[in-house]
Amino acid sequence: MCLAVPGRVLDIEERDGTRMATVDFGGVVKEVCLEYLPDLRVGEYAIVHVGFALQRLDEESARQTLELFAELGMLQEEFGDAWEMAAAEAGVDPVTEARLAEMSAAEVSAEEVRDR
């Protein structure tokens, strides 16, 4: 699902003629285009959808919405690692799988050294 999520502007810069901001979405930081809200300032909140700031929002409304999204697990769904979420849905622990892959690679390397 694609949500419109409130975020707080941390920094603003112009990149290749486009006004861009670093935005904090309750701990997740992303780059956002400010072309639809050219007067948005550092410290203000905006509703962001697919990387574009669409509407200014007051701080209290933003905080309430972020808290609700976090409580419902919607921030993880929106911003979480897609591979990690797919692994969790499949019942696979990505940390264990990564360690097993590393161990297998180390075993292959040891065998290559012995064979030389």
C-alpha positions, -999 to +999 in steps of 0.1 A: +000+000+000+012+035-008+005+060+020+007+098+022+028+102+053+036+133+073+072+142+077+094+170+092+117+189+069+153+186+083+172+203+054+165+219+021+188+222-010+185+227-047+197+198-069+198+202-107+173+230-105+148+211-083+141+220-046+147+189-025+145+182+012+157+157+037+125+147+056+121+127+088+092+103+090+092+093+126+128+081+125+130+071+088+148+098+067+141+101+030+147+126+002+116+145-009+108+169-038+094+203-027+083+215-061+046+215-051+053+234-019+081+258-029+077+279+003+080+250+028+108+256+054+131+236+076+112+225+107+078+225+090+057+194+084+042+182+051+022+153+038+044+133+014+033+108-012+056+089-036+085+113-028+066+146-033+056+170-005+019+177-013+004+197+016+017+216+047+006+201+080+007+214+116+030+197+140+004+182+163-016+166+134+017+152+120+027+137+154-007+122+159-007+106+125+028+093+128+020+077+162-011+061+147+008+048+117+036+034+140+010+018+163-006+001+133+027-010+118+021+011+087+054+029+088+073-004+086+050-015+058+057+018+039+094+023+046+106-012+057+131-033+037+111-052+011+134-082+012+133-084+050+095-082+050+092-109+023+115-131+042+095-126+074+063-135+055+080-166+042+090-176+078+127-171+071+150-152+094+172-130+072+200-127+098+203-165+101+202-169+063+229-143+058+251-160+084+246-194+067+254-179+034+286-164+048+295-197+064+289-215+031+311-190+012+339-195+038+336-233+034+339-230-003+369-207+000+386-232+024+379-261-001+394-240-029+426-234-009+429-271-001+424-281-038+452-259-050 
